[in-house]
Every structure is written in structure tokens, then in C-alpha cells.
Amino acid sequence: MTAPFDLPDGWTSPPLADVCKIERGITFPAIAKSAAAGKGKIACLRTTNVQAIVDWDDLIYVSDGYVKNETKILRANDILISMANSLELVGKVAFVDHLPMKSTFGGFISSIRAFDKVIPRFLFYFLRTNSAQGKMRDTASRSVNIANLSLGQIYQIPIPLPPLPEQQRIVARIETLFAESRTARDALERVSALLKRFRQSVLASAFRGELTEREPQISKVLETLEISASARVSNGDLPEVPEGWAWTTTETLAANEPYSFSDGPFGSNLKTADYTSSGVRVIRLQNIGVGEFKNDAKAFVSREKYELLRKHEAKAGDVIIAALAEPVGRACLVPEGIGTAIVKADCIRLRVNNNLADSKFVMLALNTQEHFKRAEEAAHGVGRLRANFSDIKAFGVPLAPLPEQRRIVARIEALFAQADAIERAVAIAQQRADKLDQAILARAFRGEL
């Protein structure tokens, strides 16, 4: 490979093999990892830790016996690279600017260490360019969901290389310009955080009965909907609800039909080996967002397998509840147009009794911060929390009369639509900021800064 443009005088374009060493991460069995530090354990970084800088907040720990030599210990000025990931994320790099603890790195990432002829940050910024990222992804081997980088292919990528003093000047200039764009980016991120809080504020107000005008003569929900005494749950530590509302449970809101409230198939009844390239859709945990069905992670089973698992069928409008974090208890609706589908284990499907409740109202109630706190308290496990099916059946739902539910849903949707419009504008501005950063890098490695 050669540089795709003419280099300034005094620059060269050696392959990466001439300017750095790539050290592969350690391997260990899945059972060996732990969420807690301890004697004889070492922090191990993974692909999730590879951000623009290293994310030290989400660590696992493994026995230091898996670290066979000192080259597997992370060093300051290392560059971590994601070697196995989705095609969009493979090749992502993070600069190690400090070491809060002794650490190693797992087998899906590698550490790039600069030789004396290149400044580590200069190398890092080059690896962030669209040119370098594109070359890595173009040569990656691909399976259904994973792309893998080849050390041999990475080593062949040419790097535009000026003398060391020029490298230092370019790095300083990049960081000055990036600081300016970062100010704008930080402001956009604050807007995104405000929108997230706004949505939760809307939901909190909605389920306190503060979002719509109440009908003064409306009958109490227990009378209007003829909910039996078993539908009521003791308020206990639950907050007060408006007059005419009642606390009930998700189980009570299930439709009067077989398997209206169901977990996904247990264990070996549905394995990854059962997946096919097309057929009946399988709804998995990664599809369950907070009030949003995430349709990008698709899996299927054959029609024959579906017939064996038919009691786990999910239809448009069903509520899907996540038994696993993050956060535990989040919910979304099965969207229109998904076709025949089933749920996987830890994905709880609730088909709501439409005489008692509006499915969207129930789904929104299960996405408030107050609900997440209660769900977390009910969940079990160390590290990643899980709610049992029995826990989920007992989740509390503040139930309004059905006409009021529909007005509340309409009001929430109107307010969320306003937030969505602002969010789209923010996303466009963030894309422009990303393009600006890439334009800065492109100019830097053409010698134009």
C-alpha cells in the first residue's frame, strides 16, 4: 500500500510494521471473569472500554495467572484497538493517557506500541482517520455479526510520517483544534442529557396524574373497569396515585387467553445453533430499549422450530419486558410489520387485556425511573441483575381509567415528538462536528495544518 496523495518534502510513508508493535490480548474462559477486584486478580480491559479515551468505569477482573508475560500489561501511551467487533466498531482505537491501576487487556483487543520514530499520539490520531479506519475494515474478515482484523493487514497500512519535531507540532495543532470542537460537542451532549431528563420528567408527571386535565365526574377505575379485588395491590411503599386510580400488577393486566403472559423458551429449547438467516423473527434482549424496539439486531428460526415454540409467540402491540439489565424491567412494544415472532429467554411477553388497559400506557409506566428503582430492588444477582418471571408478574402499575390512559398516552407522545425533533437537530450537529474532526485529521496527515 502507498499513501493516496503526494507527501510534503521530508515526509516518508513507511508501513505501520516499521513504526509500532501490536500486542495481542490475553485469553481466558468466560467463567474466569469477575466483576469484583481481589487478591491475585487483575483488571482486564475489553472492547467496551475502547472509547476515544479508555473507559475505566466498566471493568472485569481475572486471575493474574492468565498474564503470561509483562508485554500483556497495559502501559501509558499504549493505543488500544478493537480487533473483533461489529463492522462499524472494529478498528476503533483508544489512547491510554493514564493508568489508574495495573491492568491487562482481553483477546478481542490489542495494544499498539509506538517505536521511537513516531510520537504515540501522532500514531493514535492517524489510526483515527477515515483513511486508516477504512483500510482496516476493508481488509477485515467477516462472519454474520463479527468482523476480525488481521495483524498482517494492519501492519501493511502506510502512515504519512514527518520528522519528529513536525509530528510534535501537528499533534499540538490537532489538539488545539479538537479542543474547540469539543466545546461545541460538550454543549450538544448536555442537550442530549437534558432531553433524557425531560422525557423522564414527562413520564413522572404522567403517572402522578399531572399531565392531563382530570374529568371531575369520572368513575373510579376499579368500578369503571370492574377489576376484581385481586387486581389491587397494597400501596405499601408505593407512591400515592390520584383519586380514581389504583395500583395493580402486570399479571392482572394480562389478557384472558392462554400464554398471555410468558417468558421465552428455557435454556436448550432455543439455542444459538437454532438460528437461521431468515424465517420467524426472534426477539432478544438487545431488541428491548427503554420504550423503543431496537430493530437492528435480527435473529430468526425456521418455521418448524417456531411451531415447537408457538406459546412464546409475540404479536404487534404486545409489551416486551427485559428480565436482565440494563436497566432491568425496561419495556417496549412489538412494532407493526415485524411479522411472526417469538421471544427469547429473559424477554417477557405481556399481551394486555384491552378492556383494562392500553398497551402503550402499560409500557410507558414500566419505563419510569421510579419503576426501574423498584425493579432493581426486586432483582437478584451479582454484577448483572436479573428479575425472575415471578418478580415481573408482581411489578406494580399505576392504573388510570381507560379513557384517561388514552389521553395520557396522547399527551406523552406529543411531548416526546417535540423532544425527538430537537434530538434530530442535535444529531445533525453532532455529525457535522464529527466531519469537522475528520477534516482536521485529513489535513493534518496531508501536511496542511
Beta strands, then each sheet from edge to edge (+ up, - down):
strand 1: 20-24
strand 2: 41-45
strand 3: 60-63
strand 4: 79-82
strand 5: 84-85
strand 6: 93-95
strand 7: 103-105
strand 8: 109-114
strand 9: 141-142
strand 10: 147-148
strand 11: 246-249
strand 12: 261-262
strand 13: 280-283
strand 14: 300-301
strand 15: 313-314
strand 16: 319-322
strand 17: 331-333
strand 18: 341-343
strand 19: 347-350
strand 20: 396-399
sheet 1: 1+ 8- 4+ 6-
sheet 2: 3+ 2- 7-
sheet 3: 5+ 10- 9+
sheet 4: 11+ 20-
sheet 5: 12+ 19- 16+ 17-
sheet 6: 14+ 13- 18- 15+
end
